[in-house]
Amino acid sequence: MTSRPDDVTKMDPVRRIGDEQKGVTQPPGKGFESYMEKAGEQMPTQGPGKPGALSPFDLAQAQSPLSTGPTFDSLLSQVKSSQTMLGDMNNDLNTKNLKLKQSQRSVLRGKLNNANNYLKAANAKMGAETPAAPQATGGGIMGKFLNYVADGQSNLAAAQQQLMNLKGKGDALKPADFLAIQVKLAHAQQEIEYASIMLSKAVDDFKTLMNIQL
């Protein structure tokens, strides 16, 4: 016997949206209101003077201060550093029976000559006296290089004396002159440093070769 279909005239009552959720219990802390409260707690506070608030002024304060520029002490420090490196070169050049390659001699001559030109220009800018040419320390290739070193030491001594005089008298140089002197001393320092490192390496290689031969 065939079953009759349900009476289509009987319809379930219409439920409003959300009625079906009234009977469902939300876990504590999982509701929408709870989520919004937590989200609000995690957002940085934007009010002035409150934790987490950063203004352009605060960012500017956090940046490191700019350099105050060259001073007499900083220039004297550059001179002292160059004097030390030239002293090391003088010791290396006095290595017994030292021999340098043609390429090494060419680079060394060029670097020391450039350094002395920079030092003379710096001395002229600060008003230092031009030192007398140093006496020749000997003949040969090594003697010429020793003369370059002695010339550099004389220029540095003149620069040191003039800077100390200006500092002691309280005289002030123009900012542009301060900067020009700093740049010229820095160029001379770079040339001397390059020559010093190259010469030190050449001396080490020479000593290693002599030890092998012995």
C-alpha positions in Angstrom: 0.0 0.0 0.0 1.5 3.3 -1.0 2.1 5.8 1.8 0.5 9.2 1.4 2.7 12.3 1.3 2.7 14.7 4.1 0.1 17.3 4.0 1.7 20.2 2.1 -0.7 22.6 3.6 1.0 22.2 7.0 4.1 24.4 7.2 6.6 24.8 10.0 6.4 28.1 11.8 8.9 30.7 10.5 11.8 31.3 12.9 13.6 34.6 13.2 17.3 34.8 12.5 19.2 34.1 15.6 16.5 32.2 17.4 18.2 28.9 16.7 21.4 30.2 18.5 19.5 31.2 21.7 19.8 27.7 23.0 23.5 27.3 22.2 25.8 28.2 25.0 28.9 30.2 23.9 32.2 29.1 25.5 33.5 31.8 27.9 35.8 34.3 26.3 34.9 33.2 22.8 32.1 35.6 22.0 32.3 38.5 19.5 32.4 41.0 22.3 35.3 39.3 24.0 37.2 39.2 20.7 36.8 42.9 20.2 37.9 43.7 23.7 41.1 41.7 23.3 41.7 43.3 19.9 41.3 46.7 21.5 43.8 45.8 24.2 46.4 44.8 21.7 46.2 48.0 19.6 48.8 50.7 20.5 47.4 53.7 22.3 47.4 56.8 20.1 46.7 59.4 22.7 49.5 61.9 23.4 51.7 61.0 26.3 50.5 57.5 26.5 52.6 54.3 26.1 53.1 53.3 22.5 52.4 56.8 21.1 55.2 58.0 18.8 55.2 61.5 17.3 57.5 62.9 14.6 59.2 64.8 17.5 59.9 61.5 19.3 61.4 60.0 16.2 63.7 63.0 15.7 64.8 62.8 19.3 65.7 59.1 18.9 68.1 59.7 16.0 71.8 59.9 16.7 73.2 63.4 16.9 75.2 64.7 13.9 78.9 65.0 14.1 80.1 68.3 15.5 82.8 68.7 12.8 86.6 68.8 13.0 88.3 70.3 16.0 91.9 71.0 16.9 92.0 67.8 18.9 90.7 65.7 16.0 93.2 67.2 13.6 96.0 66.6 16.0 94.8 63.0 16.3 95.1 62.6 12.5 98.6 64.0 12.6 99.7 61.6 15.4 98.3 58.6 13.5 100.3 59.5 10.4 103.4 60.1 12.4 103.1 56.6 13.9 102.7 55.0 10.5 105.7 56.8 9.1 107.8 55.7 12.1 106.9 52.1 11.3 107.9 52.6 7.7 111.2 54.1 8.7 111.9 50.9 10.7 110.9 48.6 7.8 113.0 50.5 5.3 116.0 50.0 7.6 115.6 46.2 7.3 119.0 44.8 6.4 119.5 43.9 2.8 115.8 44.7 2.0 115.0 44.4 -1.7 111.7 45.6 -3.2 110.2 44.7 -6.6 110.0 47.4 -9.3 106.2 47.5 -8.9 106.5 48.0 -5.1 109.0 50.8 -5.5 106.8 52.5 -8.0 103.7 52.4 -5.7 105.7 53.3 -2.6 107.2 56.4 -4.3 103.9 57.6 -5.6 102.0 57.2 -2.3 104.7 58.9 -0.3 105.0 61.8 -2.8 101.2 62.2 -2.8 101.1 62.2 1.0 103.7 64.9 1.2 101.8 67.1 -1.3 98.7 66.8 0.8 100.5 67.6 4.0 102.1 70.7 2.4 98.7 71.9 1.2 97.2 71.4 4.7 100.1 73.3 6.3 99.6 76.2 3.8 95.9 76.3 4.7 96.6 76.5 8.5 99.5 79.0 8.1 102.2 76.6 9.2 105.8 77.4 8.4 107.3 75.4 5.5 109.9 73.0 7.0 113.4 72.9 5.5 114.2 69.9 3.3 115.6 67.0 5.4 119.1 66.0 4.9 119.7 62.9 2.8 119.9 59.8 4.9 121.9 57.8 2.4 122.2 56.7 -1.2 120.5 54.0 -3.1 116.8 53.2 -3.5 116.2 52.8 0.2 117.8 56.1 0.9 115.4 57.9 -1.4 112.5 56.3 0.3 113.9 57.2 3.7 114.1 60.8 2.5 110.4 60.7 1.5 109.6 59.5 5.0 111.7 62.1 6.7 110.0 64.8 4.5 106.7 63.6 5.7 107.7 63.6 9.3 108.9 67.2 9.0 105.6 68.3 7.4 103.6 66.5 10.2 105.8 68.1 12.9 105.1 71.6 11.4 101.4 70.8 11.3 101.4 69.6 14.8 103.2 72.7 16.1 100.9 75.1 14.3 97.7 73.3 15.5 99.0 73.4 19.1 99.8 77.1 18.7 96.4 78.0 17.4 94.7 75.9 20.1 96.8 77.4 22.8 96.1 81.0 21.7 92.4 80.3 21.4 92.4 81.3 17.7 89.5 80.0 15.6 89.6 78.8 12.1 86.8 79.3 9.7 84.6 76.2 9.4 85.5 75.9 5.7 89.2 76.0 6.5 88.8 73.4 9.3 87.1 71.1 6.8 89.7 71.7 4.1 92.5 70.9 6.5 90.7 67.8 7.7 90.2 66.5 4.2 93.8 67.1 3.2 95.1 65.4 6.3 92.8 62.5 5.7 94.0 62.1 2.1 97.6 62.1 3.3 96.8 59.6 6.1 95.2 57.2 3.5 98.2 57.4 1.2 100.6 56.8 4.1 98.5 53.9 5.4 98.4 52.2 2.0 102.2 52.6 1.6 102.8 51.3 5.2 100.7 48.2 4.7 102.3 47.4 1.4 105.8 47.9 2.8 105.1 45.8 5.9 103.9 43.0 3.7 107.0 43.2 1.5 109.3 43.1 4.5 107.4 40.0 5.9 107.8 38.3 2.5 111.5 39.2 2.3 112.1 37.8 5.8 110.3 34.6 5.0 112.4 34.2 1.9 115.6 34.8 3.8 114.7 32.2 6.4 113.9 29.6 3.8 117.3 30.2 2.1 119.1 29.9 5.4 
